[in-house]
Amino acid sequence: MRIRRTAASFATLGLLATGVVVGTAVTAQAATHCKGVSTYSNQYGTYTKPTTTNGSKNINCILSNGDGFNGGGQNAAVKQLQLSLNRCHAGANISVDGMFGTATANRLKEVQRNRGIPADGVFGPQTSAKIHWAMSGSTGCVYAP
């Protein structure tokens, strides 16, 4: 019995040491906040997503409650998320003000639940891959994982 517990403990330590625990790896990788947007194109059209900085195409960033309040709501990443939540996910009617507040967090949680991902109200790489994005120059939306 003691040998089995010891083997299980070593196996758990091995998983932790290699970063196999998903929550730990994602949190460490997505620690920077999205401050810009980047434009992409696929067979369905052109769309814009939040990124670390304007034009970087690095989506390994997060948006959470309080983002955009410094600078008077000029966070382009928050504005793009709000626009896409309003246009592409039925029922949203949040202000596109560039400030990630309670209304944005609550709407994001609802979309996360509908998409089968953890509903924590934090926008990150996993959420980015699961939501629809507003298309540029039209009223349409595009799914772009």
Backbone as numpy.savetxt, mean C-alpha at the origin, in Angstrom:
# Nx Ny Nz CAx CAy CAz Cx Cy Cz
10.45 -36.59 24.41 9.62 -35.40 24.41 10.50 -34.15 24.41
11.54 -34.15 25.21 12.44 -33.00 25.31 13.17 -32.76 23.99
13.53 -33.83 23.30 14.24 -33.70 22.02 13.32 -33.04 21.00
12.06 -33.39 20.95 11.13 -32.79 20.00 10.98 -31.29 20.24
10.85 -30.87 21.49 10.72 -29.45 21.80 11.96 -28.69 21.40
13.13 -29.27 21.65 14.38 -28.61 21.30 14.51 -28.49 19.79
14.15 -29.52 19.05 14.21 -29.47 17.59 13.26 -28.41 17.05
12.07 -28.33 17.62 11.10 -27.33 17.17 11.61 -25.92 17.46
12.26 -25.73 18.60 12.81 -24.42 18.96 13.90 -24.01 17.98
14.79 -24.92 17.63 15.84 -24.62 16.67 15.26 -24.32 15.29
14.21 -25.04 14.89 13.58 -24.79 13.60 12.97 -23.39 13.57
12.31 -23.00 14.66 11.72 -21.66 14.74 12.79 -20.59 14.68
13.88 -20.78 15.41 14.99 -19.82 15.38 15.58 -19.71 13.98
15.67 -20.83 13.29 16.21 -20.83 11.93 15.33 -20.01 10.99
14.01 -20.14 11.12 13.09 -19.36 10.29 13.21 -17.88 10.59
13.31 -17.53 11.86 13.46 -16.13 12.22 14.77 -15.56 11.71
15.83 -16.30 11.81 17.15 -15.81 11.39 17.22 -15.61 9.89
16.50 -16.40 9.13 16.57 -16.26 7.67 15.54 -15.27 7.13
14.70 -14.70 8.01 13.72 -13.72 7.56 12.52 -14.33 6.87
12.25 -15.60 7.11 11.14 -16.27 6.46 9.81 -15.77 7.04
9.83 -15.24 8.23 8.62 -14.72 8.85 8.19 -13.50 8.05
7.08 -13.60 7.36 6.66 -12.59 6.38 6.47 -11.22 7.00
5.82 -11.12 8.12 5.57 -9.82 8.73 6.85 -9.06 9.01
7.87 -9.73 9.48 9.13 -9.07 9.78 9.80 -8.57 8.51
9.82 -9.38 7.48 10.50 -8.99 6.24 9.80 -7.81 5.57
8.47 -7.84 5.51 7.74 -6.77 4.84 7.89 -5.46 5.59
7.78 -5.49 6.92 7.90 -4.27 7.70 9.26 -3.63 7.51
10.31 -4.41 7.55 11.65 -3.86 7.40 11.87 -3.29 6.00
11.34 -3.95 4.98 11.55 -3.50 3.61 10.71 -2.28 3.26
9.58 -2.11 3.89 8.67 -1.04 3.51 8.66 0.08 4.55
9.77 0.33 5.19 9.82 1.30 6.28 9.75 2.75 5.79
10.10 3.02 4.54 10.08 4.39 4.04 8.66 4.76 3.62
8.30 6.00 3.77 6.97 6.47 3.40 6.96 6.95 1.95
5.84 6.70 1.26 5.68 7.13 -0.13 5.56 8.66 -0.15
6.36 9.29 -0.97 6.33 10.74 -1.07 6.11 11.22 -2.49
6.05 10.30 -3.44 5.88 10.69 -4.84 5.00 9.71 -5.58
4.94 9.88 -6.88 4.17 8.99 -7.75 4.99 8.69 -9.00
4.66 7.59 -9.64 5.28 7.21 -10.90 4.19 6.74 -11.85
4.39 7.01 -13.11 3.41 6.65 -14.14 3.84 5.36 -14.82
2.89 4.49 -15.04 3.11 3.19 -15.66 2.13 3.02 -16.82
2.44 2.11 -17.70 1.51 1.76 -18.79 1.47 0.25 -18.93
0.29 -0.26 -19.24 0.15 -1.66 -19.61 -0.85 -1.74 -20.75
-1.29 -2.94 -21.10 -2.17 -3.10 -22.25 -3.52 -2.42 -22.07
-3.87 -2.03 -20.85 -5.17 -1.42 -20.58 -5.12 0.10 -20.53
-3.94 0.67 -20.34 -3.85 2.13 -20.28 -2.70 2.60 -19.41
-2.72 3.89 -19.15 -1.69 4.53 -18.34 -2.28 4.88 -16.98
-1.53 4.66 -15.93 -2.00 4.90 -14.57 -0.82 5.35 -13.71
-1.14 5.89 -12.55 -0.13 6.42 -11.64 -0.30 5.75 -10.28
0.84 5.38 -9.67 0.82 4.73 -8.35 1.76 5.47 -7.40
1.49 5.40 -6.09 2.42 5.96 -5.11 3.77 5.24 -5.14
4.84 6.01 -5.03 6.20 5.47 -4.99 7.02 6.25 -3.97
8.24 5.80 -3.74 9.08 6.46 -2.73 9.33 7.92 -3.07
9.61 8.22 -4.34 9.80 9.59 -4.81 9.24 9.69 -6.22
9.03 10.90 -6.69 8.48 11.09 -8.04 9.37 10.43 -9.08
8.77 9.59 -9.91 9.46 8.95 -11.01 10.35 7.78 -10.65
10.42 7.40 -9.38 11.35 6.34 -8.97 10.88 4.94 -9.36
9.57 4.74 -9.50 8.96 3.43 -9.75 9.26 2.42 -8.64
9.73 2.90 -7.49 9.97 2.05 -6.33 8.72 2.06 -5.46
7.93 0.97 -5.52 6.69 0.90 -4.76 6.89 0.34 -3.36
8.10 0.14 -2.95 8.40 -0.43 -1.64 8.34 0.66 -0.58
7.12 1.18 -0.36 6.93 2.24 0.61 5.54 2.11 1.21
5.27 2.88 2.25 3.98 2.82 2.93 3.35 4.21 3.02
2.04 4.22 3.19 1.28 5.41 3.54 0.42 5.03 4.73
0.36 5.89 5.72 -0.46 5.58 6.89 -1.05 6.86 7.46
-1.93 6.69 8.43 -2.62 7.81 9.05 -1.62 8.88 9.49
-1.83 10.10 9.04 -0.96 11.22 9.37 -0.08 11.67 8.22
0.12 10.81 7.22 0.92 11.21 6.06 0.23 12.35 5.32
1.01 13.33 4.90 0.49 14.44 4.14 0.09 15.64 4.97
0.02 15.49 6.30 -0.39 16.62 7.13 0.72 17.67 7.21
1.98 17.24 7.24 3.09 18.19 7.15 3.16 18.66 5.70
3.17 19.93 5.48 3.22 20.44 4.12 1.84 20.77 3.57
0.81 20.76 4.42 -0.51 21.20 4.00 -1.19 20.34 2.97
-0.94 19.04 2.97 -1.65 18.13 2.08 -1.07 18.06 0.68
0.20 18.33 0.54 0.82 18.30 -0.78 1.45 16.96 -1.13
1.08 15.90 -0.42 1.63 14.57 -0.69 0.94 13.96 -1.90
1.64 13.92 -3.03 1.08 13.41 -4.29 0.71 11.93 -4.17
1.45 11.17 -3.37 1.17 9.75 -3.21 -0.18 9.56 -2.52
-0.45 10.34 -1.49 -1.73 10.25 -0.78 -2.87 10.67 -1.72
-2.66 11.74 -2.48 -3.70 12.19 -3.42 -4.03 11.11 -4.44
-3.02 10.44 -4.96 -3.25 9.39 -5.96 -4.01 8.22 -5.35
-3.67 7.84 -4.13 -4.39 6.77 -3.44 -5.85 7.18 -3.24
-6.08 8.40 -2.77 -7.45 8.87 -2.55 -8.25 8.90 -3.84
-7.65 9.39 -4.91 -8.32 9.43 -6.21 -8.72 8.03 -6.66
-7.80 7.08 -6.52 -8.09 5.70 -6.94 -9.13 5.05 -6.05
-9.10 5.31 -4.76 -10.12 4.77 -3.86 -11.50 5.30 -4.26
-11.59 6.59 -4.56 -12.87 7.18 -4.96 -13.36 6.66 -6.30
-12.50 6.65 -7.28 -12.91 6.33 -8.65 -13.09 4.83 -8.88
-12.28 4.02 -8.26 -12.20 2.61 -8.64 -12.81 1.64 -7.63
-13.20 2.10 -6.49 -13.72 1.20 -5.46 -15.05 1.76 -4.96
-16.15 1.13 -5.37 -17.51 1.62 -5.12 -17.71 2.00 -3.66
-18.40 3.11 -3.48 -18.77 3.54 -2.14 -17.84 4.57 -1.54
-16.70 4.81 -2.15 -15.77 5.78 -1.58 -16.20 7.19 -1.94
-16.11 8.07 -0.99 -16.37 9.47 -1.22 -15.52 10.26 -0.23
-14.21 10.11 -0.36 -13.30 10.79 0.56 -12.69 11.99 -0.15
-12.29 12.97 0.62 -11.66 14.17 0.05 -10.31 13.81 -0.54
-10.06 14.32 -1.74 -8.74 14.15 -2.36 -7.94 15.40 -1.98
-7.43 15.36 -0.74 -6.76 16.52 -0.18 -5.28 16.28 0.12
-4.80 15.07 -0.15 -3.39 14.77 0.10 -3.06 14.53 1.55
-4.08 14.42 2.40 -3.86 14.17 3.83 -4.49 12.84 4.20
-3.67 11.90 4.66 -4.12 10.55 5.00 -4.68 10.60 6.42
-6.01 10.76 6.50 -6.67 10.83 7.80 -7.55 9.62 8.04
-8.45 9.77 8.98 -9.32 8.68 9.39 -10.20 8.18 8.24
-10.75 9.10 7.44 -11.62 8.68 6.33 -10.86 7.83 5.32
-9.64 8.24 4.99 -8.82 7.47 4.04 -8.47 6.11 4.64
-8.07 6.09 5.91 -7.70 4.83 6.57 -8.88 3.88 6.62
-10.06 4.39 6.97 -11.24 3.52 7.06 -11.63 2.97 5.70
-11.58 3.79 4.67 -11.91 3.31 3.32 -10.90 2.29 2.84
-9.63 2.54 3.15 -8.58 1.60 2.75 -8.78 0.26 3.45
-9.15 0.26 4.71 -9.42 -0.99 5.44 -10.53 -1.78 4.77
-11.58 -1.08 4.35 -12.70 -1.74 3.68 -12.25 -2.40 2.37
-11.46 -1.68 1.58 -10.94 -2.23 0.33 -10.01 -3.41 0.62
-9.17 -3.29 1.63 -8.28 -4.40 1.99 -9.08 -5.64 2.36
-10.12 -5.48 3.16 -10.98 -6.63 3.52 -11.58 -7.26 2.26
-12.08 -6.42 1.36 -12.69 -6.91 0.12 -11.69 -7.64 -0.77
-10.43 -7.29 -0.69 -9.39 -7.90 -1.52 -8.69 -9.07 -0.83
-9.09 -9.38 0.42 -8.55 -10.55 1.11 -7.15 -10.36 1.67
-6.80 -9.13 2.00 -5.49 -8.87 2.63 -5.72 -8.27 4.01
-4.73 -8.30 4.89 -4.93 -7.77 6.24 -5.44 -6.33 6.21
-6.55 -6.09 6.89 -7.20 -4.78 6.90 -6.63 -3.93 8.03
-5.43 -3.40 7.79 -4.77 -2.59 8.82 -4.84 -1.09 8.54
-5.38 -0.70 7.38 -5.48 0.71 7.04 -4.16 1.35 6.66
-3.14 0.53 6.44 -1.83 1.03 6.01 -1.62 0.59 4.57
-1.31 1.55 3.71 -1.03 1.24 2.32 0.44 0.83 2.21
0.69 -0.32 1.61 2.05 -0.80 1.39 2.10 -1.63 0.12
3.22 -2.31 -0.13 3.37 -3.09 -1.36 2.27 -4.13 -1.59
1.82 -4.79 -0.52 0.78 -5.82 -0.69 -0.54 -5.17 -1.13
-0.90 -4.06 -0.53 -2.13 -3.36 -0.92 -1.99 -2.79 -2.32
-0.84 -2.24 -2.64 -0.59 -1.67 -3.96 -0.86 -2.68 -5.07
-0.50 -3.92 -4.81 -0.66 -4.97 -5.82 -2.09 -5.47 -5.95
-2.96 -5.12 -5.00 -4.31 -5.68 -4.99 -5.42 -4.69 -5.35
-5.12 -3.41 -5.40 -6.20 -2.46 -5.68 -6.16 -1.99 -7.13
-7.25 -1.39 -7.57 -7.34 -0.83 -8.92 -6.88 0.62 -8.88
-6.28 1.07 -9.97 -5.73 2.42 -10.05 -6.45 3.25 -11.09
-6.63 4.53 -10.79 -7.28 5.45 -11.73 -6.39 5.61 -12.95
-7.00 5.51 -14.13 -6.26 5.68 -15.38 -6.07 7.17 -15.66
-4.95 7.50 -16.25 -4.65 8.88 -16.61 -5.48 9.27 -17.82
-6.04 10.47 -17.80 -6.75 11.00 -18.96 -8.09 10.36 -19.23
-8.65 9.65 -18.28 -9.96 9.05 -18.48 -10.63 8.87 -17.12
-11.84 8.33 -17.15 -12.52 8.05 -15.90 -12.44 6.57 -15.55
-11.64 5.82 -16.31 -11.52 4.38 -16.11 -10.53 4.01 -15.02
-10.48 2.71 -14.76 -9.58 2.15 -13.75 -8.86 0.95 -14.35
-7.72 0.63 -13.77 -6.94 -0.50 -14.25 -6.44 -1.30 -13.06
-6.48 -2.63 -13.19 -5.88 -3.51 -12.18 -4.46 -3.74 -12.61
-3.51 -3.37 -11.78 -2.11 -3.45 -12.17 -1.26 -3.96 -11.01
-1.19 -5.28 -10.85 -0.40 -5.84 -9.74 1.08 -5.56 -9.88
